[in-house]
Amino acid sequence: MKFMKLGSKPDSFQSDGDRIRYVATELATDIVVHVVDVKFCLHKFPLLSKSARLQKLVAMASQENRDEIYIEEIPGGPAAFEICAKYCYGMTVTLNAYNVVAARCAAEYLEMYDTVEKGNLIYKIDVFLNSSIFRGWKDSIIVLQTTKSLLPVSEELKVVSHCLDSVATKASMDTSRVEWSYTYNRKRLSSENGVRKPVSVPEDWWVEDLSDLDVDLYKRVIATIKTKGRVSSRVIGEALKTYASKKLPGFSKGNMVPGGDLTKNQTLVETIVGLLPREKGSVSSSFMLRLLRASISLGCGEMVRTELLRRIGLQLDEASVADLLIRAPPGETTIYDVDMVENLVKEFVMQDESVQNSFHAEIEFEEDRKPILLSDDSKQMVAQLVDCYLAEVSRDPDLPLDKFISMAGLVSGFPRASHDGIYRAIDMFLKEHPGISKSDRKRICRLMDCRKLSVEACAHAVQNERLPLRVVVQVLFFEQSRAAATSSPGSQTPNSSGPLKNSLPGGSHGSSRSATTNTDEDWDSVPTTEELKALKGELAKLRLAGANPGDKAAASKVRGMVMSKRLFSKLWSNKERDGENSSSDTSESPASTNAEETRITPSRNRQP
């Protein structure tokens, strides 16, 4: 730390209790100066030789036959006045980053100009600031911190602006020119073959030192750094993250700790949000989601939450399920705030459309709001994220079905490598909500495309007693189709009802049910364990038939197990009516429903 010594005489100021200071000399004091609540017993001559204001005050007191003067509004209070008084006496005074601004403001108040005495205190302090303090990194930060208690005088004297420029200039320098010490949480030296060599200075070398600043000054420093335009938005984002983690209790762990100054913490969050760089990807979605949690916990303004929702939505494909598990506000029936996450998904989807006009509020948000074309990879990542999120929140027995379907529907048109994720979410919902109606089971299962389930998911689904019978049949058919395509090179998975339907015989063959007895209620009901076993047995026989297409006897045996063509046609027509409005409903493929009826009827109500 830089310092400057003034004067050469020994310090002879002494105390008489807590409120009286005097100069211990043989010469009696002839003036008493009351500074706030401290009384200074001094001598007129040394004071008047350097302070124009004290000259005026003493002159007024002499006219009134008083030997006491009162100073109530001096910046820096008694401590700063004592520095100036010692300078007047020629006593040794040490100025450093902690007291130099207070001394400068007090000297200004006392009018210690060069017009009173050449090379007066104001001149000496200005030289010290410009030649030493503002050239140092940590000294500039310390001085900037001390200016807050001395406002507005420190602002009027341009000490604040000089500090801001000094700090911002150093933070914007090329890292190869950084030669001063700074605080950083990583090692600055590495060892190779026993020889220690310097490591290059990281781009964000300055962020931890600035985290000590109060929020008002921090906001001005970051704004000044951004104005210079030489620091990347990514580094600015890292600085904001470091500041939030240090200043907001519990923020780094994702949960705000109750207590502290509520208004101060609200201001912190609002300031950080207002400083977020406008470039997409400059801060992670995880960081912004933590800010969103904090804004909710602290009750920040609606504009702050709205801006965070929009910004998070722009890069939702980077988020994780853990980030999205935000607790619902008090009074809500659900455990998690599903509506808020649904709004995030909507913001992501809206990127394919024109972005809404920018809004202006008390907090200034700078954002480039050009429409963004989403890539298939981003859409797929968000679809998987929503699937996993729904699987987690479905554990809540109070989660309404409509909320589940609404959120899943937002990404129903997004590309997916498989539908295993949405199947898992549906299965979890059915498990935690066993009392939902048959029609609701049908609604939620329409979100899943059985053709896009993996082999493992199919194996689970055909044994899943929570799924409607219709869905189990669809899974069985597509599993058989996949097995047939694998065993017969060049064959294609059926996607229409024609070839398979034409091969169906007209008779019932082994089933007591007919088209008039198999109702939609039968197909939408939950299968029994016995029915599932029978269906799997039929699937194995169908696979056998597919593997030996030339075996007429085997094919005839399989055809003998299927239901009538009349029943098959009825089920297909029902499926088309039920699923024509759902893009993910497997009724798009006629063969899927034809085959599901092919497998299910023999397993139900067999005649002995």
C-alpha positions, 0 to 999 in steps of 0.5 A: 500500500502506498503512503505519504508522510507530511511534516517533520515535528513529533505528534504532540496531540493528546487526549483528555477523556474521549471528547477533548483533544489538545496540543501539549506545548508550553504555549497556552492554547487560544482557540477552541474548535468544536468539531461535531462532539469533540473539542480541540484546544489549539492555537490560532496562528498555525491554523490561520496560516493555512486555512481560509475558512478558519480565518473567517470563523476566528474573525467572526468569533473575535467580533463577538468576543468569543474564543470558541468556534463550531464546525458541524459539517466537515467531511470526515468528522473529527478524525479528518479535521485532526489530520488537517490541524496536524498539517497546520502545525507541521507535525508528522501525518501519514496519508494512505488509501484509507484516510486520504479521501477524508483528508482531501474532502476536509481540506476542501472544506477548510479551504486549504488552497494554494492561494493561502499558502503555496503548496498547501495541503490540497495540492499535496494530496492531489499529487499523491492521488494522481502519482501513487494511489490511482496507479495502484490496483488495490489502492484504487479499490480501497479509495473508491470504497472510502468515497461512499461515506464522503458523498457528495463532496467526494463526487464533486471533487471528482475523486469517485470518477477518477477511481472508477476510471482507474479501476476500469482501465486496469481491468480492461488491460491486456493480461500481459501488462498486469504486474500488480498483485490481485486476489485469485482462488487459483495458484498463480505459479506451476512447477515443472522439473523443479523450476517455478515459472509464471503462469499467464494471468487469467482474463477474470483476474480482477473479479474477486477484488471488486467483489468487496465493493458495495453494490452502488459502487460495484454497479458503476465500476461494471458499467464503466468497464462495459463502456470501455468495451475491451472486456468480453461479456463472458468475463463480465458474466463471471464477475457478476456470478462471483459478486452474487455468490459473495454478497447473497447468503446461500446463493452459491448453493442455490437456496437463499438463507433467510435473514439479513437486510431484505431491502439490501438483498433485493437491490443486489439481485435487481442490480445484478440482473440489470448488469447482465450482458446482453449477449446470449451465453455470456452467463449460464442458465444455471446462474440465471435460474439461481437469480430467479430463485433469489428474486422469488425468495426476496420478493423482487419486482415483477419486471426483474422476474419477467426479464429473468424468465425471458433470458433463461428461456433464450438458453433453456437448452443449457439448463438441468432438471435440478435447476428447474426444481423451483419450490412453489410459493406459499399457498400453492397446492403443488410442491414445485412451481410448474407454471413458472417452468412452463413459462420458461418453455414458452419463452424458448418456443417463442424464439422461432417467432418474432421476439416481443418488443423490449420493455423499459422499467426502473431497471435498464435491461439491454438486450438484442431481441432479434428472432432466433431460429432454433436448431434441432439439437436445441429443440431435442435437448429441451424436449429431453429436459421437459421429459425429465422434469415432468418425471420428477414433478409427477412424484407430486400427487397434487400435480394436475393432469392438465398441467402435465399435458400442457407442458408436454404439449409445448414440446410435442413437435420437437424432435426426439431420438426416442420417447423413452423420456416422456414414457417414463414421465407418463408412467410416473404420473400414473403411478402417483395418480392411480385414481385417474379416469380411463379417459384421462389415461387415454389423454396422457398416453397420447403424448407418447409415440410407441414407435419411438420407444427403445427395446428396453422401454418396450419391454417395460411397457408390455409388463406395465399394468398402469397403461391402457390395454390399447397402448400395450397392444400398440407397443406389442405390435411395434416390437413385433414389427421391429423384430420382423424387420431385423430378422428379414433384411430388406423388409420394411416396418408396416406403416399402413393397414393394407398388407397386414389387414388383407392377410387377416381371416374373416373368422374369430378363431379362438376368441369368444369376442366379436366386434360388437362385444369389444368396446372402446372401454375394453381397449382403454381399460388397464390390462390384467397380469394374465392378459399381459402374459398372454399378449407376450406369448402371442408376440413370441409366436408372431416373431416366430412367424416373421422369422420363418415367412416360408413356413405356411403351417406356422403362418396359418397357426398364427392367423388362427390366433388373431381376431376377425377382420371386422373387429380389427377394422372397428378398432382402427376406425375408433383409434383414428377418431381418438387420435386425429388431433394428436401428433404424437398419437400412434394412430397415425400408423394404421398398422399399429392399431391393426396389429394391437387388436391382432394381439389382444383379443385372444388373450381376453375371455378365451373359451375353454 
